[in-house]
Amino acid sequence: MSSLEKYAWFNIAVIVATGVLFGIVLHLAGFLPATGCFGLSGFFAMSYRIKREKADERERAILSRAVMVAHGIFWVVFVGASMLPWYLHRGGNVTVSSETFPVLVFMGWMLIVLVKSVSIVVLCKTGIRNAEL
């Protein structure tokens, strides 16, 4: 397993742990206290310690393709999530709680990291042909 794959699996583990803890705290204490669980995402900083080795051409191509896929999916989800309240409440007064925005930022960040990490794992397993730009 390359250091790039270890990096991706570590990020996936952090996201799963954060999601599970968020779900548990959401059920037990409510929405606002559960947002504190996103503090676990600080462990993403440790993942760069795993990826110390110099990346070769294949790993750079895989990482580049994974970043492109992650940001592409993020924008589709972001636009869809932004348009959903408008679609559901057309013609009415819509208010969004200010506590929602930090959660949206963290969820977007987690989505980007998750899709990038899954893309890295898939591209490392399937080969360089799928990572060529």
C-alpha positions in Angstrom: 0.0 0.0 0.0 1.5 3.3 -1.0 1.7 6.3 1.2 -1.1 8.0 -0.9 -3.4 5.1 -0.1 -2.6 5.3 3.6 -3.3 9.0 3.5 -6.7 8.3 1.8 -7.7 5.5 4.3 -6.7 7.7 7.2 -9.0 10.5 6.0 -11.8 8.1 5.4 -11.4 6.7 9.0 -11.5 10.3 10.4 -14.7 11.1 8.4 -16.4 7.9 9.5 -15.5 8.5 13.2 -16.7 12.1 13.0 -20.0 11.0 11.3 -20.7 8.3 13.8 -19.9 10.6 16.8 -22.0 13.4 15.2 -25.0 11.0 14.9 -24.7 9.7 18.5 -24.4 13.2 20.0 -27.2 14.5 17.7 -29.5 11.8 19.0 -28.5 12.3 22.7 -28.0 16.1 23.0 -29.4 17.8 19.9 -28.1 19.6 16.9 -26.1 22.4 18.3 -24.0 20.3 20.7 -23.4 17.8 18.0 -21.7 20.4 15.8 -18.8 20.2 18.2 -18.0 16.8 16.8 -16.6 18.4 13.7 -13.6 19.2 15.9 -12.4 15.7 15.1 -11.7 16.8 11.6 -8.6 18.4 13.0 -7.0 15.0 12.6 -6.9 15.7 8.9 -3.8 17.7 9.6 -2.1 14.4 10.8 -2.8 12.8 7.4 -0.1 14.9 5.8 2.5 13.3 8.1 1.6 9.9 6.5 2.2 11.3 2.9 5.8 12.2 3.5 7.4 10.4 0.5 8.0 12.2 -2.8 5.1 11.4 -5.1 6.0 9.9 -8.5 4.2 10.8 -11.7 1.5 8.2 -11.2 0.6 9.4 -7.7 0.6 13.0 -8.9 -1.8 12.1 -11.7 -4.0 10.2 -9.3 -4.1 13.0 -6.8 -4.8 15.6 -9.5 -7.7 13.5 -10.8 -9.0 12.9 -7.3 -9.0 16.6 -6.6 -10.9 17.3 -9.8 -13.5 14.7 -9.1 -14.0 15.9 -5.5 -14.5 19.6 -6.4 -16.8 18.6 -9.3 -19.0 16.6 -7.0 -18.9 19.3 -4.3 -20.2 22.0 -6.7 -23.1 19.8 -7.9 -24.1 19.0 -4.3 -23.5 22.6 -3.1 -25.7 24.1 -5.9 -28.4 21.4 -5.3 -28.4 22.0 -1.6 -28.6 25.8 -2.1 -31.5 25.5 -4.5 -33.5 23.0 -2.4 -34.8 25.5 0.2 -35.8 27.9 -2.6 -37.6 25.1 -4.4 -39.5 23.9 -1.4 -40.5 27.3 -0.2 -41.2 29.3 -3.3 -43.3 32.3 -2.7 -43.0 32.1 1.0 -40.8 33.6 3.6 -37.7 31.4 4.2 -35.4 32.0 7.0 -32.3 30.0 7.7 -30.7 29.8 11.1 -27.3 31.3 11.4 -26.1 28.1 13.1 -26.7 26.3 9.8 -23.9 28.0 7.9 -20.9 26.6 9.9 -22.3 23.1 9.6 -22.7 23.6 5.8 -19.0 24.7 5.6 -17.9 21.6 7.6 -20.1 19.3 5.6 -18.8 20.7 2.3 -15.2 20.2 3.5 -15.9 16.7 4.7 -17.5 15.9 1.3 -14.5 17.2 -0.6 -12.1 15.2 1.6 -14.2 12.0 1.4 -14.7 12.1 -2.4 -11.0 12.8 -2.9 -10.0 10.0 -0.6 -12.3 7.5 -2.1 -11.1 8.5 -5.6 -7.5 8.0 -4.5 -8.3 4.5 -3.3 -10.2 3.6 -6.4 -7.7 5.0 -8.8 -4.8 3.3 -7.0 -6.6 0.0 -7.3 -7.7 0.4 -11.0 -4.5 1.8 -12.4 -3.0 4.8 -14.1 -5.2 4.7 -17.2 -8.1 6.0 -15.2 -6.0 8.8 -13.7 -4.6 10.2 -16.9 -5.7 13.7 -17.6 
